[in-house]
Amino acid sequence: MMPRSPDQPASLPATIRRQIRSKANVSYLQSLPAFRVDEELPSDIQQMLNAIDAAAAKKSSGREQ
C-alpha cells in the first residue's frame, strides 16, 4: 500500500464530511426544492403489492400440500 501524501485526507469519512460541508455542496442543496414523504402509498401501487402478497401466499400454501 502506498503511503498517503500530506494533502490526502486521513480516511473516507473525513473526505465525505469535507465534501458535504463544502460551500459548493451547501449552495447546491439549498437550490433543490424541498420534498416530502407521503404517509400512504398511491392506491394503484398498494393494489399491486396486495396482489403480490396474495400470489406469494397462494404459492407458499400450495407447496405445503
N, C-alpha and C positions, 0 to 999 in steps of 0.2 A: 504494500500500500504506500502510495506517495505521501510525503509529509505535506501538511497544509501550508499554503503561503500566508503571510501576515494579513492579507486582505480578504481571506476566506473566513466565513462565519464558522463558529465552533460546532454547530450542529444544524440539522434540518429544522427543528423547532425554532431556533434563533433566526434562521433565514425566513421562515414563514411569518414570524412575528414582525420582523423588519419590513417585509413586503406589505403586510396587512396595514401597518401603521404609516406607510409611505403617503406623502401628500397627494401623489397621483391617484393612488387607490382610494383614498378617502374622498377625493373630489369625484371620482367615477361613481362610487357607491352612492354618494349624495345626489347624483344626477338620475339615478334609477327611480322609476315610480314605485311607490310603496305597494305592497301586495298583502293580501290577507288569505288565511286558510279558511275554507268553508267548513262548517261543522258537519254537514251532511254531504253524502255523495249525490251526484245527479241521479235521477230515477232510472235512466237507461243503463247506467253503469251498475247501479245496485241490482237491477234485474239480471244483468249478465252474471254478476257474482253469485246471485242466488241460483241461477241455472247451473253454474259450475259446481257449486256446493251440492246441489241435488244430483247431478251426474256423478260426482265423486262418491256420494253416499250410496247411490244405486249400484255403482260398480263395486264398491267395497262390500256391500251386503250380498251381492251376487257371488263373490269369492268365498264367503263363509259357508254357503250351502253346499 
